[in-house]
Amino acid sequence: MEYEAGDYQRLQLRQFPPRSLRETAEGKFWRRFQTPVNASQFGPVSHLDFCPVYPYHLAATSSTRVILYDGLTRNVNRTISRFKDTAYSGCFRADGKLLVAGSQDGVVQVFDPSSRGVLRQFKAHKRAVHVTRFSPDKLHVLSGSDDVTARWWDVSSGAQVCRLDGHTDYVRAAGVSPANMETWATGGYDHSVRLWDMRMRNSCVMTLDHGSPVEDLEFFPSGSLLVSAGGNCLNVWDIVGGGRLLRKLSNFQKTVTCVTLSPMAGPDSSASPRMLAGSLDGHLKIFELDNFTVTHASKYPSPILSLALSPDCSSLAVGLADGTLSIRKQVKRKPITGLAAGSLNAHPDGRQPRRVRYGPKLTAANYKYFIRGQSEKAAAGDFRVVARIKSKLAPYDRLLRQFQYRGALDSALATGQPEIVISVVEELAARGGLNAALGGRDAAGLVPLLNHLAAHVTEPRYTRLLVNITNRVLDGYSEVIGQSPEVDAKLLALKSRISRELALHSALLQLQGCLEPILAASMAGLSLAGEE
């Protein structure tokens, strides 16, 4: 009777739960920002704003001044210090030719950034003005004050157009809808977000209850949604749907102080609107707007008070409570295409727009076209397409195929990968060749095995199997202990490793014994309180 030789089945490596997820394309994009340029200010950096036109200068409001940073060099360009007290909310106009800021004394001032001259002063507020914004029509300014009012100003005449009453506590946030420049929203410490139609003057068209003092708010690019920040949560509201609460995001441990949205951010393959939020817990988190999940997070050494992202997503500025201004710039700047490129790359002085340089287009005529993507690593959730190529057996597979069990174990130990060693040991046990692989070794053959046991025997994922191997090795070579100094040194190292692990377990058990009475008493107290 003849038998046909079957194909050898390659050893299937045992899969263990991953210790950490592989970095995604989203994480690579946000980590592409260079080491920050940290500038120490005279006080907390309360507000940041990028100029909407190239080269995207940055206005940082801190203490009694507004510092203007050059968008290309990130160096101080000018300093506006014409304030009698603390300055707040320095913001550029849409064309970048004017800047407005409030102050602790209640005066709203309009400046010329190039000359630092004061062009207008609005003095109707009775208390500190913490929020100022230019209207997209470039002719009006909205200001919010601690006197619980918001006021609408005419820049050309310097007169107050109307006063918006309705808030019962400090007004600390304001924003305009991108879809309609007459629709404004204000937020205050009375936990409310109020929507105003400036054509109706002092008439609130909608009131939203955030549930905690509102620190900041922002409209989505479509203008139909609004996000408000306050407490330790972000609330997303459907304005078109009558002010319905769409989502409440509680991803922070402390108060969320600032929020901003970018129309196009993220990696080139999936560029889309992103929401950035900073908190007093020092975390900056980026949300995608489809499911409002966190795609990236960064930790700063101090509470975050303000943040801003340049229109072309090339610079990220974060202001901290300890007076530190962190400015990060991308190594490679993302080009802006479409209609937005003309406005974003226009120079303020009327010169020709800056030309955006693109890399060579990848086609079949370029060698890089055929090697594209080979250096990219797949993310944790990516689907892998296995290429149908002739499989090449690993050295331990070839030895297993030839029933050379001791050589197969030595080959697995030489890789230094515990997953391969565990898989080979399990295969040897299934074949009944584990004793043959472990026995009959000299000092040179025992040293790699003892090194592997000492390195991985205390790892929970491998402990059960490696403890069994350790017992077999000690039983099989107990009679020859003391004949080789090198083997004795490895056995002492293995003993020391196991002793430290047992001491750690003992300490943890003692800690558990101390905590159990405390937890039992606290649970009993909670049950009694619930019955009362």
C-alpha positions as CSV (number, residue, x, y, z in Angstrom):
1,M,0.0,0.0,0.0
2,E,1.5,3.3,-1.1
3,Y,1.1,6.6,0.9
4,E,1.4,10.0,-0.7
5,A,3.5,12.6,1.2
6,G,1.3,15.5,2.4
7,D,2.4,19.1,2.6
8,Y,3.9,20.2,5.8
9,Q,1.7,22.6,7.8
10,R,3.6,25.6,9.0
11,L,3.6,26.2,12.8
12,Q,0.8,28.6,13.8
13,L,2.2,31.1,16.2
14,R,0.1,31.6,19.3
15,Q,-1.6,35.0,19.3
16,F,-1.5,37.0,22.6
17,P,-3.6,40.1,23.3
18,P,-1.7,43.2,22.1
19,R,0.0,45.3,24.8
20,S,-0.7,48.5,22.8
21,L,-2.4,49.5,19.6
22,R,-0.2,50.4,16.7
23,E,-0.1,54.1,15.8
24,T,-2.7,55.1,13.3
25,A,-2.4,57.6,10.4
26,E,-4.3,60.1,12.5
27,G,-1.8,59.9,15.3
28,K,1.1,60.2,12.8
29,F,-0.4,63.5,11.5
30,W,-0.7,65.2,14.9
31,R,2.7,63.9,15.9
32,R,4.2,65.4,12.8
33,F,4.2,68.8,14.5
34,Q,7.8,69.7,15.5
35,T,9.1,70.2,19.0
36,P,7.2,73.3,20.4
37,V,8.7,76.7,20.6
38,N,7.8,77.7,24.2
39,A,7.6,81.4,25.1
40,S,7.1,82.5,28.6
41,Q,4.6,85.3,29.1
42,F,4.0,87.7,32.0
43,G,0.7,86.0,32.9
44,P,-1.6,83.2,31.9
45,V,-2.2,83.0,28.1
46,S,-6.0,83.6,28.1
47,H,-6.7,83.7,24.4
48,L,-5.1,82.8,21.0
49,D,-6.1,83.7,17.5
50,F,-4.5,83.1,14.1
51,C,-4.8,85.7,11.4
52,P,-7.1,84.4,8.7
53,V,-4.8,85.4,5.8
54,Y,-1.2,84.4,4.9
55,P,1.3,84.2,6.7
56,Y,-1.2,83.5,9.5
57,H,0.3,85.7,12.3
58,L,-0.7,84.7,15.8
59,A,-2.2,87.0,18.4
60,A,-1.5,85.9,22.0
61,T,-3.3,87.7,24.8
62,S,-1.6,87.6,28.2
63,S,-1.4,89.9,31.1
64,T,-1.7,93.6,30.0
65,R,-0.7,93.0,26.4
66,V,-1.4,91.3,23.1
67,I,1.7,89.8,21.5
68,L,1.8,89.3,17.7
69,Y,4.0,86.4,16.5
70,D,5.2,86.0,12.9
71,G,3.5,83.1,11.2
72,L,6.7,82.0,9.4
73,T,9.5,82.5,12.0
74,R,7.3,82.1,15.2
75,N,9.2,85.1,16.6
76,V,7.7,88.2,18.3
77,N,6.7,90.6,15.6
78,R,4.9,93.4,17.6
79,T,3.6,93.9,21.1
80,I,0.4,95.9,21.8
81,S,0.5,97.1,25.4
82,R,-2.0,100.0,25.4
83,F,-4.1,98.6,28.2
84,K,-4.5,100.1,31.7
85,D,-5.3,96.6,33.1
86,T,-5.4,93.0,32.0
87,A,-6.2,92.4,28.3
88,Y,-8.6,89.8,27.0
89,S,-9.6,88.2,23.8
90,G,-7.3,89.7,21.1
91,C,-8.9,88.7,17.8
92,F,-8.1,89.6,14.1
93,R,-10.6,90.8,11.6
94,A,-11.3,88.6,8.6
95,D,-8.9,90.5,6.4
96,G,-6.2,90.7,9.1
97,K,-5.9,94.5,8.9
98,L,-7.5,95.2,12.3
99,L,-7.5,93.6,15.8
100,V,-10.0,94.0,18.6
101,A,-9.4,93.3,22.3
102,G,-11.2,93.8,25.6
103,S,-9.8,94.7,29.0
104,Q,-10.4,94.5,32.7
105,D,-11.5,98.2,32.9
106,G,-14.4,97.5,30.5
107,V,-13.0,99.3,27.4
108,V,-13.1,97.6,24.0
109,Q,-10.3,98.8,21.7
110,V,-9.7,98.4,18.0
111,F,-6.0,98.4,16.9
112,D,-4.1,98.6,13.6
113,P,-1.7,95.6,14.0
114,S,1.0,97.1,11.7
115,S,1.3,100.4,13.6
116,R,-0.1,99.3,17.0
117,G,-2.3,102.5,17.0
118,V,-5.7,102.7,18.7
119,L,-8.4,103.3,16.1
120,R,-11.5,103.0,18.2
121,Q,-12.5,102.8,21.8
122,F,-15.9,101.5,23.0
123,K,-16.6,102.5,26.7
124,A,-20.2,101.4,27.5
125,H,-19.4,98.3,29.5
126,K,-19.3,98.7,33.3
127,R,-17.1,95.7,34.1
128,A,-14.4,93.6,32.5
129,V,-14.8,92.5,28.8
130,H,-13.6,88.9,28.4
131,V,-14.8,88.2,24.8
132,T,-14.6,90.3,21.7
133,R,-15.3,89.2,18.1
134,F,-15.3,90.9,14.7
135,S,-18.3,90.4,12.4
136,P,-17.6,88.8,9.0
137,D,-18.9,92.0,7.4
138,K,-15.8,93.7,8.9
139,L,-17.9,96.7,10.1
140,H,-19.2,95.5,13.5
141,V,-17.8,94.1,16.7
142,L,-19.5,92.0,19.4
143,S,-18.3,92.2,23.0
144,G,-19.4,90.3,26.1
145,S,-18.8,91.6,29.6
146,D,-19.0,90.7,33.3
147,D,-21.8,93.2,33.5
148,V,-24.0,90.4,32.1
149,T,-24.6,92.1,28.7
150,A,-23.3,91.7,25.2
151,R,-23.1,94.8,23.0
152,W,-23.0,95.3,19.2
153,W,-20.8,98.1,17.9
154,D,-20.4,99.9,14.6
155,V,-16.7,100.2,13.9
156,S,-17.0,103.0,11.3
157,S,-18.9,105.4,13.6
158,G,-17.7,104.1,17.0
159,A,-21.3,103.9,18.3
160,Q,-23.3,101.2,20.0
161,V,-25.9,99.7,17.7
162,C,-27.7,97.6,20.3
163,R,-27.3,95.9,23.7
164,L,-28.1,92.2,24.1
165,D,-29.8,91.6,27.5
166,G,-30.8,88.2,28.8
167,H,-27.8,86.6,30.6
168,T,-27.9,86.7,34.4
169,D,-24.1,86.1,34.9
170,Y,-20.8,86.8,33.3
171,V,-20.7,86.6,29.5
172,R,-17.5,84.7,28.6
173,A,-18.1,83.2,25.1
174,A,-19.3,84.3,21.7
175,G,-19.3,83.1,18.1
176,V,-20.9,83.8,14.7
177,S,-22.5,81.3,12.4
178,P,-20.5,80.6,9.2
179,A,-23.8,80.2,7.3
180,N,-25.3,83.6,8.3
181,M,-23.3,86.5,9.6
182,E,-26.4,87.9,11.3
183,T,-26.7,84.9,13.6
184,W,-24.6,85.1,16.8
185,A,-24.3,82.9,19.9
186,T,-23.2,84.0,23.4
187,G,-22.5,81.8,26.4
188,G,-22.2,82.8,30.1
189,Y,-21.7,81.6,33.6
190,D,-25.5,81.4,34.0
191,H,-25.2,78.0,32.2
192,S,-27.0,79.2,29.2
193,V,-26.1,79.6,25.5
194,R,-28.3,82.3,23.8
195,L,-28.7,82.8,20.0
196,W,-29.3,86.2,18.6
197,D,-30.4,87.6,15.2
198,M,-28.8,91.0,14.9
199,R,-31.5,92.1,12.5
200,M,-34.0,91.9,15.4
201,R,-31.7,93.8,17.7
202,N,-32.3,92.9,21.4
203,S,-34.2,89.7,20.8
204,C,-33.0,86.2,21.8
205,V,-34.3,83.7,19.3
206,M,-33.2,80.5,21.2
207,T,-31.8,79.6,24.6
208,L,-29.9,76.4,25.4
209,D,-29.1,75.0,28.8
210,H,-25.5,73.8,29.0
211,G,-25.8,72.7,32.6
212,S,-22.6,74.4,33.8
213,P,-20.8,77.7,33.3
214,V,-20.0,78.1,29.6
215,E,-16.3,78.8,28.9
216,D,-16.3,78.7,25.1
217,L,-18.4,77.9,22.1
218,E,-18.0,77.4,18.4
219,F,-20.2,76.9,15.3
220,F,-19.6,73.9,13.0
221,P,-18.5,74.8,9.4
222,S,-22.0,74.1,8.1
223,G,-23.6,76.5,10.6
224,S,-26.3,74.0,11.6
225,L,-24.5,72.7,14.7
226,L,-23.0,74.4,17.7
227,V,-20.6,73.1,20.4
228,S,-20.5,74.6,23.8
229,A,-17.7,74.0,26.4
230,G,-18.1,74.2,30.1
231,G,-17.7,72.0,33.2
232,N,-16.0,68.7,32.2
233,C,-18.1,68.2,29.0
234,L,-18.7,69.4,25.5
235,N,-22.3,69.7,24.3
236,V,-23.2,69.5,20.6
237,W,-26.5,71.2,19.7
238,D,-28.6,70.9,16.6
239,I,-29.5,74.6,15.9
240,V,-31.6,73.8,12.8
241,G,-33.5,71.1,14.7
242,G,-34.7,73.5,17.3
243,G,-31.8,73.4,19.8
244,R,-31.8,69.6,20.3
245,L,-28.9,68.2,22.2
246,L,-27.2,65.7,19.8
247,R,-24.2,64.6,21.9
248,K,-22.7,65.2,25.3
249,L,-19.0,64.4,25.4
250,S,-17.5,63.8,28.8
251,N,-13.9,63.0,27.9
252,F,-12.2,65.3,30.5
253,Q,-11.6,65.2,34.2
254,K,-11.6,69.0,34.7
255,T,-13.2,72.1,33.2
256,V,-13.0,72.4,29.4
257,T,-11.7,75.9,28.8
258,C,-11.4,76.1,25.0
259,V,-12.7,74.5,21.8
260,T,-12.1,75.2,18.2
261,L,-13.0,73.5,14.9
262,S,-10.9,73.1,11.7
263,P,-12.6,72.6,8.3
264,M,-9.9,70.3,7.0
265,A,-7.5,68.6,9.3
266,G,-6.1,65.1,9.7
267,P,-4.0,62.9,7.4
268,D,-4.2,63.5,3.6
269,S,-6.0,60.3,3.1
270,S,-8.9,61.2,5.4
271,A,-8.8,65.0,5.8
272,S,-12.1,66.2,7.2
273,P,-13.4,68.6,9.9
274,R,-11.9,68.1,13.3
275,M,-12.7,69.5,16.7
276,L,-10.0,70.4,19.2
277,A,-10.6,71.0,22.9
278,G,-8.4,71.8,25.9
279,S,-9.0,71.4,29.6
280,L,-7.6,72.3,33.0
281,D,-6.4,68.7,33.3
282,G,-3.7,69.6,30.8
283,H,-5.1,67.4,28.0
284,L,-5.7,68.5,24.4
285,K,-8.0,66.1,22.6
286,I,-8.9,65.9,18.9
287,F,-12.4,64.6,17.9
288,E,-13.6,63.4,14.5
289,L,-17.1,64.7,13.8
290,D,-18.8,61.6,12.4
291,N,-19.1,59.7,15.7
292,F,-17.4,62.3,18.0
293,T,-14.7,59.8,19.0
294,V,-11.2,60.9,20.2
295,T,-8.7,60.3,17.5
296,H,-5.6,61.8,19.3
297,A,-4.7,63.3,22.6
298,S,-1.7,65.3,24.0
299,K,-0.7,66.0,27.5
300,Y,0.7,69.4,28.5
301,P,2.5,70.2,31.8
302,S,0.0,72.9,32.9
303,P,-3.7,73.6,32.7
304,I,-4.7,74.7,29.1
305,L,-6.6,78.0,28.9
306,S,-6.6,78.6,25.1
307,L,-5.7,77.0,21.8
308,A,-5.7,77.9,18.1
309,L,-5.0,76.0,14.9
310,S,-3.9,78.0,11.8
311,P,-6.2,78.0,8.7
312,D,-3.9,75.7,6.8
313,C,-3.4,73.3,9.7
314,S,0.4,73.9,9.8
315,S,0.7,75.5,13.2
316,L,-0.9,74.6,16.6
317,A,-0.7,77.1,19.4
318,V,-1.6,76.2,23.0
319,G,-1.7,78.7,25.9
320,L,-1.1,77.5,29.5
321,A,-2.1,78.8,32.9
322,D,1.6,79.1,34.0
323,G,2.2,81.7,31.2
324,T,3.8,79.3,28.7
325,L,2.8,79.6,25.0
326,S,3.5,76.5,23.0
327,I,3.7,76.8,19.2
328,R,4.1,73.7,17.2
329,K,4.7,73.7,13.4
330,Q,4.3,70.8,11.0
331,V,7.4,69.5,9.3
332,K,5.5,69.4,6.0
333,R,2.7,71.9,5.4
334,K,-0.6,70.7,3.9
335,P,-1.5,72.5,0.7
336,I,-5.0,74.1,0.4
337,T,-6.9,73.3,-2.7
338,G,-10.1,74.6,-4.2
339,L,-11.6,78.0,-3.6
340,A,-10.2,78.3,-0.2
341,A,-6.6,78.4,-1.5
342,G,-7.1,81.8,-3.1
343,S,-8.2,83.5,0.2
344,L,-5.9,81.6,2.6
345,N,-2.8,82.3,0.5
346,A,-3.4,85.9,-0.2
347,H,-1.0,88.5,1.2
348,P,-2.4,91.2,3.4
349,D,-0.7,94.0,1.4
350,G,-2.3,93.0,-1.9
351,R,0.6,91.2,-3.6
352,Q,0.1,88.1,-5.7
353,P,-1.0,85.0,-3.8
354,R,1.7,82.7,-2.6
355,R,2.2,79.8,-4.9
356,V,1.6,76.4,-3.4
357,R,4.2,73.9,-4.4
358,Y,3.1,70.3,-5.0
359,G,5.3,67.2,-5.2
360,P,5.5,65.3,-8.5
361,K,2.4,63.4,-9.4
362,L,2.8,59.7,-9.0
363,T,2.0,57.9,-12.2
364,A,3.1,54.7,-13.9
365,A,6.0,56.6,-15.4
366,N,7.5,57.1,-12.0
367,Y,9.4,54.4,-10.2
368,K,7.9,55.5,-6.8
369,Y,4.5,54.6,-8.1
370,F,5.3,50.9,-7.9
371,I,6.8,51.0,-4.4
372,R,4.2,53.3,-2.8
373,G,2.8,52.2,0.6
374,Q,5.5,49.6,1.2
375,S,7.0,51.5,4.1
376,E,3.6,52.1,5.8
377,K,2.5,50.1,8.8
378,A,-1.0,48.8,9.0
379,A,-3.2,50.1,11.8
380,A,-4.8,47.8,14.3
381,G,-8.2,47.8,12.6
382,D,-6.9,47.6,9.0
383,F,-7.9,44.6,6.8
384,R,-4.8,42.6,5.7
385,V,-4.8,41.0,2.2
386,V,-2.4,38.0,2.3
387,A,-0.4,37.8,-0.8
388,R,-0.4,34.3,-2.4
389,I,3.3,33.7,-2.6
390,K,5.3,30.6,-2.0
391,S,5.8,30.3,1.7
392,K,9.4,30.0,3.0
393,L,9.7,27.9,6.1
394,A,11.3,29.3,9.2
395,P,14.4,27.4,10.6
396,Y,12.4,26.0,13.4
397,D,9.7,24.8,10.9
398,R,12.3,23.0,8.8
399,L,13.7,21.3,11.9
400,L,10.2,20.3,13.1
401,R,9.5,18.9,9.7
402,Q,12.7,16.7,10.1
403,F,11.7,15.7,13.7
404,Q,14.8,17.4,15.1
405,Y,13.2,18.6,18.3
406,R,16.2,19.8,20.2
407,G,17.4,21.8,17.2
408,A,13.9,23.3,16.7
409,L,13.8,24.5,20.3
410,D,17.3,26.0,19.9
411,S,16.3,27.8,16.7
412,A,13.2,29.2,18.5
413,L,15.3,30.4,21.4
414,A,17.7,32.1,19.0
415,T,14.9,34.4,17.7
416,G,14.5,36.0,21.2
417,Q,10.7,36.1,20.6
418,P,8.7,34.6,23.4
419,E,5.7,34.0,21.2
420,I,7.7,31.7,18.9
421,V,9.3,29.9,21.8
422,I,5.9,29.2,23.4
423,S,4.4,28.0,20.1
424,V,7.3,25.6,19.5
425,V,7.1,24.3,23.1
426,E,3.4,23.6,22.7
427,E,4.0,21.9,19.4
428,L,6.7,19.7,21.0
429,A,4.4,18.8,23.8
430,A,1.7,17.9,21.4
431,R,4.1,15.6,19.5
432,G,5.5,14.1,22.7
433,G,9.0,15.4,22.0
434,L,9.4,17.9,24.8
435,N,11.6,15.6,26.9
436,A,13.8,14.9,24.0
437,A,14.2,18.7,23.3
438,L,15.0,19.5,26.9
439,G,17.2,16.5,27.8
440,G,20.8,15.7,26.9
441,R,22.1,19.3,26.9
442,D,25.5,20.4,27.8
443,A,26.4,23.8,29.4
444,A,26.4,25.6,26.1
445,G,22.9,24.3,25.3
446,L,21.5,25.1,28.8
447,V,22.6,28.7,28.9
448,P,20.1,30.1,26.2
449,L,17.3,28.1,27.7
450,L,18.0,29.4,31.2
451,N,18.4,33.0,29.9
452,H,14.9,32.8,28.3
453,L,13.3,31.4,31.4
454,A,14.9,34.1,33.6
455,A,13.7,36.8,31.2
456,H,10.1,35.7,30.8
457,V,9.0,33.4,33.5
458,T,7.4,36.2,35.5
459,E,5.4,37.6,32.6
460,P,1.7,36.6,33.2
461,R,1.1,35.7,29.6
462,Y,3.9,33.0,29.7
463,T,4.1,32.1,33.3
464,R,1.9,28.9,33.3
465,L,3.9,27.2,30.6
466,L,7.4,28.5,31.5
467,V,7.0,27.4,35.1
468,N,6.3,23.9,33.9
469,I,9.5,24.0,31.7
470,T,11.5,25.3,34.7
471,N,10.4,22.4,36.8
472,R,11.4,19.9,34.1
473,V,14.8,21.5,33.7
474,L,15.5,21.5,37.4
475,D,14.4,17.8,37.7
476,G,16.4,16.7,34.8
477,Y,19.7,18.5,35.6
478,S,19.6,18.5,39.5
479,E,22.5,16.0,39.6
480,V,24.9,18.1,37.5
481,I,24.4,21.4,39.3
482,G,27.7,22.8,40.5
483,Q,29.8,21.4,37.6
484,S,29.5,24.5,35.4
485,P,30.0,28.0,36.9
486,E,28.2,29.5,33.9
487,V,25.1,27.3,34.4
488,D,25.1,27.9,38.2
489,A,25.2,31.7,37.6
490,K,22.1,31.5,35.3
491,L,20.3,29.3,37.8
492,L,21.0,31.9,40.6
493,A,19.7,34.7,38.3
494,L,16.5,32.6,37.7
495,K,16.1,32.1,41.4
496,S,16.6,35.8,42.1
497,R,14.0,36.8,39.5
498,I,11.4,34.4,41.0
499,S,12.1,35.5,44.6
500,R,11.5,39.2,43.6
501,E,8.2,38.2,42.0
502,L,7.1,36.3,45.0
503,A,8.0,39.2,47.3
504,L,5.9,41.5,45.1
505,H,3.0,39.1,45.3
506,S,3.3,39.0,49.1
507,A,3.3,42.8,49.3
508,L,0.2,43.0,47.1
509,L,-1.6,40.5,49.2
510,Q,-0.8,42.5,52.3
511,L,-2.1,45.6,50.6
512,Q,-5.3,43.8,49.6
513,G,-5.8,42.6,53.2
514,C,-5.6,46.3,54.4
515,L,-8.0,47.6,51.7
516,E,-10.7,44.9,52.1
517,P,-11.9,46.1,55.6
518,I,-11.9,49.7,54.4
519,L,-13.9,48.9,51.3
520,A,-16.3,46.7,53.3
521,A,-16.9,49.5,55.8
522,S,-17.5,52.1,53.0
523,M,-20.0,49.8,51.2
524,A,-21.8,49.1,54.5
525,G,-22.1,52.9,55.1
526,L,-23.4,53.4,51.6
527,S,-26.1,50.7,52.1
528,L,-27.2,52.2,55.4
529,A,-27.4,55.7,53.8
530,G,-29.5,54.3,51.0
531,E,-31.9,52.6,53.4
532,E,-32.4,55.9,55.3
